């Protein structure tokens, strides 16, 4: 198939949606209530595309964004898609040194930042050889940087659109980087389109759906769990600067929210919030957890409120949306992720590549059009992760006799104690069931007799006391003896990664 033939399949998402449903609400700014229609959003993205072209950005050039969530960030993302540029969405939780490594890796032509990070940008500025233009969201800019608002002087209906291939990268989304430099997963137009197709068709999203967008846009969850699929469906995203439990409860109560995605730590905070007991979730058709294993007690507290709360599964390199659990099975199969989506194929395999038997844990591997072609500037990591067309996730899964899949942990997190496998997610779920426990994690520590054993790191609810002896006694009635941690450490808080997951590497460094 020729380049020209393949380019036919790459659509201008906002231009097409704006033609189909121009007056439908596309975005709402949570802080102000401002509503942006698809026609208005498309105009803003066109102005942004014209600005990027004016700055010399061409097909394949990288545009880095270092910002909290805002509608202007979404404009840049859509503008990159229009002109064939590649968005590098930077994790604002990283240090300046870590950010410099990522910017050196992707070598963006333009760096756009929100004013919260002006100081960090000034520290980076002398070291970024590739960056020709610094652009600041808002009207104010450092030194001679360009105010993003200058785009408002440009046309809203014309930009130089090249012929694009479905395999052109749209985003370089860096993984968590638990060891060494984070890897830049390349997400092409093909990958992101098929993730959206899979999500809309398998999750049942419609034009009437309204999502809270408070997952960070530097994470695939912010971009692709609901935001891009809702453009496909013609729904609305409420844009929040970040996660704030008060704001979430207010939006659910007053803004017609129907779908919500979060990581387990967000739901823990919500369930400990004073508004939890009175919160009305009756209009919510989908509340889904992702990013990390979710303890069963979190499910049960939502179920008590009549919400079909479920866990999803995904990873930056594949979509991220990969599974769906039918509503009828949510309580019957607690914690299961269900079945692969419409155009997704999965297997659970042993180290030799052979298929695991039902209920036998093995590595989850995935293939489909939503899977990344590889990592930016890292052919070695690409070859390790993608073999014979299958993405090797490093996640442990089981398939039960009825064909339902569950994720039981990470291969590297699994603890092998005296020859027995211990899966932290299972033990953590039991710890969360104790009414005094706010958060908990299990890490491995060396042991002369067993090789390694589990150590529990526990955060207690405010004003509540609990001894290690009492916690272990509670667990002894719910777990096999070899799974029970051999020690307990109480902490003020658990370290988190950028997307809000528990940072196990930091835990091991501090407590291991």
C-alpha positions as CSV (number, residue, x, y, z in Angstrom):
1,X,0.0,0.0,0.0
2,X,1.4,3.4,-1.0
3,X,2.1,6.3,1.4
4,X,-0.7,8.3,-0.2
5,X,-3.2,5.4,0.1
6,X,-2.3,4.9,3.8
7,X,-2.6,8.6,4.6
8,X,-6.3,8.4,3.7
9,X,-7.0,6.7,7.0
10,X,-5.6,9.4,9.2
11,X,-8.4,11.8,10.0
12,X,-8.4,15.3,11.5
13,X,-10.3,14.3,14.7
14,X,-11.6,17.8,15.7
15,X,-12.3,19.0,12.2
16,X,-14.4,15.9,11.5
17,X,-16.2,16.0,14.8
18,X,-16.8,19.8,14.5
19,X,-18.5,19.2,11.1
20,X,-20.7,16.4,12.5
21,X,-21.7,18.0,15.8
22,X,-20.4,21.6,15.8
23,X,-22.6,22.8,18.7
24,X,-22.2,19.9,21.1
25,X,-20.2,20.6,24.2
26,X,-16.7,19.2,23.9
27,X,-14.9,20.6,26.9
28,X,-15.9,22.3,30.2
29,X,-13.4,24.1,32.4
30,X,-14.1,22.8,35.9
31,X,-12.8,25.9,37.7
32,X,-14.9,28.4,35.8
33,X,-17.8,26.5,34.1
34,X,-16.8,27.7,30.7
35,X,-18.1,25.4,28.0
36,X,-16.3,24.9,24.7
37,X,-18.2,23.5,21.7
38,X,-16.5,21.2,19.2
39,X,-16.6,24.0,16.6
40,X,-14.8,26.3,19.0
41,X,-12.3,23.7,20.1
42,X,-11.5,23.0,16.4
43,X,-10.9,26.7,15.8
44,X,-8.6,26.9,18.8
45,X,-6.7,23.9,17.7
46,X,-6.4,25.3,14.1
47,X,-4.9,28.5,15.5
48,X,-2.5,26.5,17.6
49,X,-1.5,24.4,14.5
50,X,-0.9,27.7,12.6
51,X,1.3,28.9,15.5
52,X,3.4,25.7,15.5
53,X,3.8,26.0,11.7
54,X,4.9,29.6,12.1
55,X,7.5,28.4,14.6
56,X,8.9,26.0,12.0
57,X,7.3,22.8,13.3
58,X,6.9,20.2,10.6
59,X,5.9,16.6,10.3
60,X,7.9,14.5,12.7
61,X,9.1,17.4,14.9
62,X,8.6,17.1,18.6
63,X,6.7,19.6,20.7
64,X,7.2,19.2,24.4
65,X,4.6,20.4,26.9
66,X,5.4,20.9,30.6
67,X,2.1,21.9,32.2
68,X,-0.7,21.1,34.5
69,X,-4.0,20.1,32.8
70,X,-5.7,22.9,30.9
71,X,-7.6,23.3,27.7
72,X,-4.6,24.9,26.0
73,X,-2.7,21.7,26.6
74,X,-5.4,19.8,24.7
75,X,-5.3,22.3,21.9
76,X,-1.6,21.6,21.5
77,X,-2.2,17.8,21.4
78,X,-4.9,18.2,18.7
79,X,-2.7,20.7,16.8
80,X,0.1,18.2,16.7
81,X,-2.2,15.6,15.2
82,X,-3.3,18.0,12.6
83,X,0.2,18.9,11.3
84,X,2.0,15.6,12.0
85,X,4.0,16.8,14.9
86,X,4.7,14.7,17.9
87,X,3.6,15.6,21.4
88,X,6.1,15.0,24.2
89,X,4.0,15.2,27.3
90,X,6.4,15.9,30.3
91,X,5.8,14.6,33.8
92,X,5.8,17.7,36.0
93,X,6.6,15.5,39.1
94,X,10.1,14.8,37.8
95,X,13.2,16.7,38.8
96,X,14.9,19.2,36.5
97,X,17.7,16.6,35.9
98,X,15.2,13.9,35.0
99,X,13.4,16.2,32.7
100,X,16.6,17.2,30.9
101,X,17.3,13.5,30.2
102,X,13.9,13.1,28.6
103,X,14.2,16.3,26.6
104,X,17.7,15.3,25.4
105,X,16.1,12.0,24.3
106,X,13.3,13.4,22.3
107,X,15.0,16.6,21.2
108,X,11.9,18.8,20.8
109,X,11.9,21.9,18.6
110,X,9.5,23.7,20.9
111,X,8.9,23.7,24.6
112,X,5.6,24.9,25.9
113,X,5.1,25.4,29.6
114,X,2.6,26.7,32.1
115,X,3.7,29.5,34.4
116,X,3.8,27.2,37.5
117,X,7.0,25.8,36.0
118,X,8.8,28.9,34.9
119,X,11.6,28.4,37.4
120,X,12.3,24.9,36.3
121,X,12.2,26.0,32.6
122,X,14.8,28.6,33.4
123,X,17.0,26.0,35.0
124,X,16.6,23.8,31.9
125,X,17.0,26.5,29.3
126,X,20.8,26.6,29.0
127,X,21.1,22.9,28.5
128,X,18.4,22.3,25.8
129,X,20.3,22.4,22.5
130,X,17.3,21.2,20.3
131,X,14.7,23.8,21.6
132,X,14.5,26.8,19.3
133,X,11.3,28.3,20.8
134,X,10.0,28.5,24.4
135,X,6.3,29.3,24.6
136,X,4.3,30.1,27.8
137,X,0.7,29.4,28.3
138,X,-1.1,32.6,29.2
139,X,-0.2,36.2,28.5
140,X,3.0,36.3,30.5
141,X,6.3,34.7,29.5
142,X,9.8,34.5,30.8
143,X,12.5,36.7,29.1
144,X,11.9,36.6,25.3
145,X,9.6,33.6,25.3
146,X,6.5,33.7,23.2
147,X,3.1,34.1,24.9
148,X,0.9,31.2,23.8
149,X,-2.0,33.8,23.5
150,X,-0.2,35.1,20.3
151,X,-2.0,32.3,18.5
152,X,-5.2,34.3,18.8
153,X,-4.0,36.6,16.1
154,X,-3.7,33.7,13.6
155,X,-6.4,32.2,11.3
156,X,-8.7,29.6,12.8
157,X,-9.5,27.8,9.7
158,X,-6.3,27.2,7.8
159,X,-3.2,25.3,8.5
160,X,-0.7,23.4,6.3
161,X,-1.8,19.7,6.7
162,X,0.7,17.2,5.3
163,X,-0.2,13.7,4.0
164,X,0.0,11.6,7.2
165,X,0.5,7.9,7.6
166,X,-1.3,5.9,10.2
167,X,2.2,4.9,11.4
168,X,3.3,8.5,12.0
169,X,3.9,9.0,15.8
170,X,1.4,11.3,17.5
171,X,2.7,11.1,21.1
172,X,5.9,10.0,22.9
173,X,4.5,9.0,26.3
174,X,7.3,8.1,28.7
175,X,6.8,5.1,31.0
176,X,7.2,5.3,34.8
177,X,10.9,4.6,34.7
178,X,11.1,2.2,37.7
179,X,14.7,1.4,36.6
180,X,17.0,3.8,34.8
181,X,15.8,6.3,32.2
182,X,12.1,6.1,31.4
183,X,11.3,4.7,28.0
184,X,9.4,6.7,25.5
185,X,6.5,4.6,24.1
186,X,5.7,5.8,20.7
187,X,1.9,6.1,20.2
188,X,1.0,6.4,16.5
189,X,-2.1,7.7,14.9
190,X,-3.0,4.1,14.3
191,X,-2.5,3.1,17.9
192,X,-4.6,5.9,19.3
193,X,-7.3,5.5,16.8
194,X,-7.7,1.8,17.5
195,X,-7.6,2.3,21.2
196,X,-10.5,4.7,20.7
197,X,-12.4,2.3,18.5
198,X,-11.9,-0.5,21.0
199,X,-13.1,1.7,23.9
200,X,-16.2,3.2,22.2
201,X,-17.4,-0.1,20.8
202,X,-16.5,-2.3,23.9
203,X,-17.3,0.1,26.7
204,X,-20.4,1.6,25.2
205,X,-19.5,5.3,25.2
206,X,-22.0,7.6,23.6
207,X,-22.4,11.3,22.8
208,X,-24.3,11.7,26.1
209,X,-21.3,10.7,28.2
210,X,-19.5,13.2,30.4
211,X,-16.1,12.4,31.9
212,X,-14.0,14.1,34.6
213,X,-10.5,14.7,33.1
214,X,-8.3,15.1,36.2
215,X,-5.7,12.3,35.4
216,X,-2.5,14.1,34.3
217,X,-2.1,14.7,30.6
218,X,1.5,13.5,30.8
219,X,0.0,10.0,31.4
220,X,-1.7,7.8,28.8
221,X,-4.7,7.7,31.1
222,X,-5.3,11.4,30.8
223,X,-5.1,11.2,27.0
224,X,-6.6,7.9,26.1
225,X,-8.9,6.4,28.7
226,X,-11.8,8.7,28.0
227,X,-10.6,11.9,26.3
228,X,-9.9,10.8,22.8
229,X,-12.7,8.1,22.8
230,X,-15.1,10.8,23.8
231,X,-14.1,12.9,20.8
232,X,-14.9,9.8,18.7
233,X,-18.3,9.5,20.4
234,X,-19.1,13.2,20.6
235,X,-19.2,13.4,24.4
236,X,-17.8,15.9,26.9
237,X,-14.7,16.1,29.1
238,X,-14.6,18.3,32.2
239,X,-11.0,19.6,32.4
240,X,-9.5,19.8,35.9
241,X,-6.1,21.1,36.8
242,X,-5.5,17.9,38.8
243,X,-7.2,15.6,41.3
244,X,-9.1,17.3,44.1
245,X,-11.6,15.2,46.0
246,X,-13.8,18.2,46.9
247,X,-14.0,19.1,43.2
248,X,-14.8,15.5,42.2
249,X,-17.7,15.3,44.5
250,X,-19.0,18.7,43.4
251,X,-18.7,17.7,39.7
252,X,-20.5,14.4,40.2
253,X,-23.3,16.2,42.1
254,X,-23.8,19.1,39.7
255,X,-22.3,18.6,36.2
256,X,-24.0,15.4,34.9
257,X,-20.9,13.2,35.1
258,X,-21.5,9.7,33.8
259,X,-18.0,8.1,33.6
260,X,-14.9,8.5,35.8
261,X,-11.5,7.0,35.7
262,X,-9.0,7.0,38.6
263,X,-6.1,5.2,40.2
264,X,-6.6,3.3,43.5
265,X,-5.1,6.1,45.6
266,X,-7.6,8.6,44.3
267,X,-10.5,6.3,45.4
268,X,-8.9,5.8,48.8
269,X,-8.9,9.5,49.3
270,X,-12.5,9.8,48.2
271,X,-13.7,7.1,50.5
272,X,-12.0,8.8,53.5
273,X,-13.5,12.2,52.6
274,X,-16.3,13.7,54.6
275,X,-18.5,13.9,51.5
276,X,-18.3,10.2,50.8
277,X,-21.3,9.1,52.9
278,X,-23.7,11.6,51.3
279,X,-22.4,11.3,47.7
280,X,-24.9,10.3,45.1
281,X,-23.5,8.2,42.3
282,X,-26.8,7.2,40.7
283,X,-26.1,9.0,37.4
284,X,-22.8,7.3,37.0
285,X,-22.8,4.4,34.5
286,X,-19.0,3.7,34.8
287,X,-16.5,4.2,37.5
288,X,-13.3,2.3,36.7
289,X,-9.9,2.0,38.4
290,X,-6.6,1.5,36.6
291,X,-2.9,2.0,36.9
292,X,-2.4,-0.4,39.8
293,X,-4.1,-3.3,41.5
294,X,-7.1,-2.1,43.4
295,X,-7.9,-3.6,46.9
296,X,-11.2,-5.3,47.2
297,X,-12.5,-3.1,50.1
298,X,-12.6,-0.2,47.6
299,X,-14.8,-2.1,45.3
300,X,-17.1,-3.1,48.1
301,X,-17.6,0.5,49.4
302,X,-18.7,1.5,45.9
303,X,-21.0,-1.5,45.5
304,X,-22.7,-0.5,48.7
305,X,-23.7,2.7,47.0
306,X,-25.0,0.8,43.9
307,X,-22.1,1.6,41.7
308,X,-20.8,-1.1,39.4
309,X,-17.2,-0.2,40.2
310,X,-14.7,-2.3,38.4
311,X,-11.0,-2.4,37.7
312,X,-9.5,-2.0,34.2
313,X,-6.1,-2.9,32.8
314,X,-3.9,-1.1,30.5
315,X,-0.4,0.2,30.0
316,X,1.2,3.0,28.1
317,X,2.5,0.7,25.4
318,X,-1.0,-0.7,24.6
319,X,-3.7,1.9,24.3
320,X,-4.1,1.8,27.3
321,X,-7.6,0.2,27.3
322,X,-7.4,-3.5,26.8
323,X,-10.2,-5.3,28.8
324,X,-13.9,-5.0,29.8
325,X,-15.8,-6.7,32.5
326,X,-19.6,-6.9,31.8
327,X,-21.8,-5.3,34.4
328,X,-23.5,-8.6,35.3
329,X,-20.1,-10.0,36.4
330,X,-18.8,-7.1,38.5
331,X,-19.8,-8.6,41.8
332,X,-19.5,-12.3,40.6
333,X,-15.9,-11.8,39.5
334,X,-14.5,-9.2,41.9
335,X,-11.2,-7.8,40.8
336,X,-11.3,-9.4,37.3
337,X,-10.6,-7.3,34.3
338,X,-12.9,-9.5,32.1
339,X,-12.4,-10.1,28.4
340,X,-10.2,-8.4,25.8
341,X,-11.8,-5.6,23.8
342,X,-13.2,-5.9,20.4
343,X,-9.9,-5.8,18.4
344,X,-7.5,-7.0,21.0
345,X,-5.8,-10.4,21.4
346,X,-4.2,-11.6,24.7
347,X,-2.5,-14.7,26.0
348,X,-1.1,-15.7,29.4
349,X,2.2,-17.6,28.9
350,X,4.9,-19.4,30.8
351,X,8.6,-18.3,30.5
352,X,9.0,-20.8,27.6
353,X,6.1,-19.1,25.7
354,X,3.6,-21.9,26.2
355,X,0.0,-21.2,27.1
356,X,-0.8,-21.3,30.9
357,X,-3.5,-23.6,32.1
358,X,-6.6,-22.0,33.6
359,X,-5.9,-20.3,37.0
360,X,-2.1,-20.7,36.4
361,X,-0.4,-17.3,36.7
362,X,1.8,-16.3,33.8
363,X,2.9,-13.2,31.9
364,X,0.2,-11.3,30.0
365,X,1.1,-10.7,26.4
366,X,-0.9,-8.5,24.0
367,X,-1.2,-7.9,20.3
368,X,-3.5,-5.5,18.3
369,X,-3.4,-2.3,16.3
370,X,-3.4,-0.3,19.6
371,X,0.0,-1.7,20.6
372,X,3.0,0.6,20.2
373,X,5.5,-0.1,17.4
374,X,8.3,0.5,20.0
375,X,10.3,2.9,22.1
376,X,11.8,6.2,20.9
377,X,15.5,5.8,20.3
378,X,15.6,2.5,22.1
379,X,15.7,-0.5,19.7
380,X,17.1,-2.8,22.4
381,X,14.1,-2.2,24.7
382,X,11.8,-2.5,21.8
383,X,13.2,-5.9,20.9
384,X,12.9,-7.1,24.5
385,X,9.3,-6.0,24.8
386,X,7.8,-6.9,21.4
387,X,8.6,-10.4,20.2
388,X,6.9,-12.2,17.3
389,X,4.3,-9.4,17.2
390,X,3.3,-9.8,20.9
391,X,3.9,-7.1,23.5
392,X,5.3,-8.7,26.6
393,X,3.8,-6.6,29.4
394,X,5.8,-7.9,32.5
395,X,2.4,-8.2,34.2
396,X,1.2,-11.5,35.8
397,X,-2.3,-12.6,34.9
398,X,-4.6,-15.6,35.2
399,X,-7.4,-16.8,33.1
400,X,-10.1,-18.6,34.9
401,X,-12.0,-21.7,33.5
402,X,-14.8,-19.4,32.2
403,X,-12.3,-17.2,30.3
404,X,-12.2,-14.2,32.5
405,X,-8.8,-12.5,33.0
406,X,-7.5,-11.1,36.2
407,X,-4.2,-9.2,36.9
408,X,-2.3,-10.5,39.9
409,X,0.8,-8.3,39.9
410,X,4.0,-7.5,38.3
411,X,6.6,-10.2,37.5
412,X,9.3,-8.1,39.1
413,X,7.2,-7.4,42.2
414,X,6.4,-11.1,42.9
415,X,8.0,-12.3,46.0
416,X,9.4,-15.9,46.0
417,X,9.6,-17.0,49.6
418,X,10.8,-20.5,50.3
419,X,9.8,-21.5,46.8
420,X,6.3,-20.1,47.2
421,X,5.0,-17.2,45.1
422,X,3.5,-14.3,46.9
423,X,1.6,-11.7,44.9
424,X,1.6,-8.3,46.7
425,X,-1.8,-7.2,45.3
426,X,-3.5,-10.1,47.1
427,X,-1.8,-9.3,50.5
428,X,-2.4,-5.6,50.1
429,X,-6.1,-6.2,49.5
430,X,-6.4,-8.0,52.8
431,X,-4.5,-5.2,54.6
432,X,-6.9,-2.6,53.2
433,X,-9.8,-4.6,54.6
434,X,-8.7,-3.6,58.1
435,X,-10.7,-0.5,59.2
436,X,-7.6,1.2,60.6
437,X,-5.6,1.0,57.4
438,X,-5.6,3.9,55.0
439,X,-3.0,2.6,52.6
440,X,-0.7,-0.3,52.5
441,X,2.0,-1.9,50.3
442,X,4.1,-5.1,50.4
443,X,7.7,-5.2,49.5
444,X,10.4,-7.9,49.5
445,X,13.3,-7.9,52.0
446,X,16.1,-10.4,52.1
447,X,15.9,-13.4,54.5
448,X,18.6,-15.9,55.4
449,X,16.1,-18.8,55.7
450,X,13.5,-18.1,53.0
451,X,15.5,-16.1,50.5
452,X,13.1,-13.2,50.7
453,X,10.0,-12.4,52.7
454,X,7.3,-9.7,52.7
455,X,7.4,-6.5,54.7
456,X,4.2,-4.5,55.0
457,X,4.4,-0.7,54.8
458,X,1.2,0.7,56.3
459,X,-0.4,4.2,56.6
460,X,-3.1,4.3,59.3
461,X,-6.3,6.4,59.1
462,X,-6.1,9.7,60.9
463,X,-6.5,9.4,64.7
464,X,-6.6,5.6,64.7
465,X,-4.1,3.2,66.4
466,X,-3.1,-0.3,65.4
467,X,-0.2,-2.5,66.4
468,X,1.8,-4.7,64.1
469,X,0.7,-7.7,66.2
470,X,-3.0,-7.0,65.7
471,X,-2.6,-6.3,62.0
472,X,-0.8,-9.6,61.5
473,X,-3.4,-11.5,63.6
474,X,-6.1,-10.0,61.3
475,X,-4.3,-11.2,58.2
476,X,-3.7,-14.6,59.7
477,X,-7.4,-15.4,59.5
478,X,-7.5,-14.5,55.8
479,X,-4.2,-15.6,54.2
480,X,-2.0,-18.7,54.1
481,X,0.8,-18.5,56.6
482,X,3.6,-18.0,54.0
483,X,1.8,-15.0,52.6
484,X,1.7,-13.1,55.9
485,X,4.4,-10.3,56.1
486,X,7.2,-11.1,58.5
487,X,7.5,-7.4,59.5
488,X,5.4,-4.3,59.6
489,X,6.5,-0.7,59.2
490,X,4.1,2.2,59.9
491,X,4.7,5.3,57.8
492,X,3.1,8.8,57.5
493,X,2.6,8.3,53.7
494,X,3.5,6.1,50.8
495,X,5.6,7.6,48.0
496,X,3.8,8.0,44.7
497,X,4.8,8.2,41.0
498,X,3.5,10.8,38.6
499,X,0.2,9.1,37.8
500,X,-0.5,8.5,41.5
501,X,0.7,4.9,41.7
502,X,2.6,3.7,44.8
503,X,6.3,4.0,44.0
504,X,7.6,0.5,44.9
505,X,11.1,1.4,44.0
506,X,11.2,4.2,46.5
507,X,9.6,2.0,49.1
508,X,12.2,-0.6,48.6
509,X,15.0,1.9,48.8
510,X,13.7,3.4,52.0
511,X,12.4,0.3,53.9
512,X,13.9,-2.7,52.1
